[in-house]
Amino acid sequence: MNQQLIFNHDFVWNEHEQAAQCSCLQAGLKVIIYIKKPEGWIADAWLVQVKEDYFFWEEEIEAALDAQPLGEDAILRLDGSA
């Protein structure tokens, strides 16, 4: 686990982004993460699935933040997987 990231466990559905949304703190900066819903999924079911696979997504978020710099908006978008 990356000790520089603090996950807030605040998963919600974001209708505008069509994604599960959560946040974490990275060196004091609040990062908003969107995990896009795959084709064919119902929004509520996708949110439940993301919550159930929390540890998988935590690792994916850590890897993405290590691999790419954040923009000024501090938003990270990930593609969901079915």
Secondary structure per residue as TSV (DSSP state, phi and psi in degrees):
chain	resnum	aa	ss	phi	psi
A	1	M	-	360.0	136.7
A	2	N	-	-78.5	113.8
A	3	Q	T	-74.1	-9.5
A	4	Q	T	-83.1	-8.6
A	5	L	E	-111.0	134.7
A	6	I	E	-119.3	115.2
A	7	F	E	-87.5	136.1
A	8	N	-	-91.5	-9.7
A	9	H	-	54.0	42.6
A	10	D	-	-115.2	51.3
A	11	F	-	-67.8	131.2
A	12	V	E	-143.0	164.6
A	13	W	E	-91.1	131.8
A	14	N	E	-110.6	106.7
A	15	E	T	-63.3	-43.2
A	16	H	T	-60.2	-42.6
A	17	E	T	-85.2	-12.7
A	18	Q	T	52.4	50.8
A	19	A	E	-151.5	155.7
A	20	A	E	-74.7	138.6
A	21	Q	E	-120.1	139.7
A	22	C	E	-148.7	-179.8
A	23	S	E	-143.8	161.9
A	24	C	E	-148.0	165.8
A	25	L	E	-107.0	130.4
A	26	Q	E	-124.2	107.6
A	27	A	T	52.6	41.0
A	28	G	T	86.6	-8.0
A	29	L	E	-94.0	128.5
A	30	K	E	-79.2	121.4
A	31	V	E	-106.7	128.5
A	32	I	E	-95.9	130.8
A	33	I	E	-117.8	131.9
A	34	Y	E	-114.4	128.2
A	35	I	E	-112.9	102.0
A	36	K	E	-63.0	137.7
A	37	K	-	-72.8	129.4
A	38	P	-	-70.4	156.6
A	39	E	T	-52.8	140.2
A	40	G	T	88.6	-8.9
A	41	W	-	-90.1	146.9
A	42	I	-	-86.5	140.6
A	43	A	H	-52.2	-50.5
A	44	D	H	-61.4	-40.5
A	45	A	H	-66.0	-39.0
A	46	W	H	-65.8	-42.3
A	47	L	H	-61.4	-44.5
A	48	V	H	-61.0	-43.1
A	49	Q	H	-63.5	-43.3
A	50	V	H	-61.9	-42.4
A	51	K	H	-62.5	-41.7
A	52	E	H	-66.7	-32.5
A	53	D	T	-97.3	31.5
A	54	Y	H	-51.7	-46.0
A	55	F	H	-66.7	-35.3
A	56	F	H	-61.4	-47.9
A	57	W	H	-68.7	-33.4
A	58	E	H	-59.3	-44.6
A	59	E	H	-66.0	-40.2
A	60	E	H	-63.4	-41.1
A	61	I	H	-65.1	-45.8
A	62	E	H	-58.9	-45.4
A	63	A	H	-63.8	-42.2
A	64	A	H	-65.2	-41.4
A	65	L	H	-68.3	-32.1
A	66	D	H	-71.1	-32.4
A	67	A	H	-86.6	-27.7
A	68	Q	S	-135.5	138.3
A	69	P	-	-72.0	148.3
A	70	L	-	-79.7	148.7
A	71	G	-	-77.4	179.9
A	72	E	T	-63.9	-22.9
A	73	D	T	-80.0	-8.7
A	74	A	-	56.0	42.6
A	75	I	E	-116.5	135.8
A	76	L	E	-121.0	126.8
A	77	R	E	-112.2	128.9
A	78	L	E	-120.7	144.3
A	79	D	E	-80.2	134.4
A	80	G	-	-76.7	160.7
A	81	S	-	-125.4	143.4
A	82	A	-	-79.7	360.0
